[in-house]
Amino acid sequence: MTTVKDLMDRAATMIDENPDAAREFGGVYKFELDGDDARTFLVDLTDNPRVIDGDGDAHCIIRMETRDFIALVEGRADRRALFFMGRLSVEGDWALAMKLKSLDELMGDRK
């Protein structure tokens, strides 16, 4: 079973392999995940792109259950459906939030 740590490691690897593509997002995402394997982490896609395990300042904060996050990144859940069902909330820069599809593709290694 995929864990949040697995997805964070995959994102970090993909960012390291193509930092210029990561910088195109131009912001910092904070993911606050509840439930099993709950954690908070940052995906910094600015000048020094990286994944940071822990809390910090962000332009866009995404809150959701861990199981929904994994399903979203793996392509088994739709971000719009999760949002309208109240299972995904966004705070901060909505323009970055709209790029979430590209970000979950980056983290999920899907095309």
Backbone hydrogen bonds, N-H to C=O, Kabsch-Sander energy under -0.5 kcal/mol:
donor,donor_aa,acceptor,acceptor_aa,energy
7,L,3,T,-1.9
8,M,4,V,-2.7
9,D,5,K,-2.7
10,R,6,D,-2.3
11,A,7,L,-2.5
12,A,8,M,-2.5
13,T,9,D,-2.3
14,M,10,R,-2.4
15,I,11,A,-2.7
16,D,12,A,-2.5
17,E,13,T,-2.1
18,N,14,M,-1.5
22,A,18,N,-1.6
23,R,19,P,-2.3
24,E,20,D,-0.8
24,E,21,A,-0.6
25,F,22,A,-1.6
26,G,23,R,-0.8
26,G,45,L,-1.2
27,G,45,L,-0.5
29,Y,43,V,-2.4
30,K,60,C,-2.7
31,F,41,F,-3.1
32,E,30,K,-0.6
32,E,62,I,-3.0
33,L,31,F,-0.7
33,L,39,R,-2.7
34,D,64,M,-1.9
38,A,35,G,-1.4
39,R,33,L,-1.0
41,F,31,F,-1.9
42,L,52,I,-2.9
43,V,29,Y,-2.5
44,D,42,L,-0.5
44,D,50,R,-2.7
45,L,27,G,-2.6
45,L,43,V,-0.7
50,R,44,D,-2.2
52,I,42,L,-2.7
53,D,51,V,-0.5
54,G,40,T,-1.2
54,G,52,I,-0.9
59,H,28,V,-1.9
60,C,28,V,-1.9
61,I,91,E,-3.1
62,I,30,K,-3.3
62,I,60,C,-0.5
63,R,89,S,-2.4
64,M,32,E,-1.9
65,E,87,R,-0.6
66,T,34,D,-3.3
69,F,65,E,-2.3
70,I,66,T,-2.6
71,A,67,R,-2.1
72,L,68,D,-2.6
73,V,69,F,-2.6
74,E,70,I,-2.3
75,G,72,L,-1.2
76,R,71,A,-2.7
77,A,71,A,-1.2
82,L,78,D,-2.5
83,F,79,R,-2.3
84,F,80,R,-2.8
85,M,81,A,-1.7
86,G,83,F,-1.5
87,R,82,L,-2.7
88,L,82,L,-0.9
89,S,63,R,-2.4
91,E,61,I,-2.1
93,D,59,H,-2.9
94,W,92,G,-0.7
97,A,93,D,-1.7
98,M,94,W,-2.0
99,K,95,A,-0.6
99,K,96,L,-1.1
100,L,97,A,-1.8
101,K,98,M,-0.5
102,S,99,K,-0.6
103,L,99,K,-1.9
104,D,100,L,-3.2
105,E,101,K,-1.7
106,L,102,S,-2.1
107,M,103,L,-2.6
108,G,104,D,-2.4
109,D,105,E,-1.1
110,R,105,E,-1.4
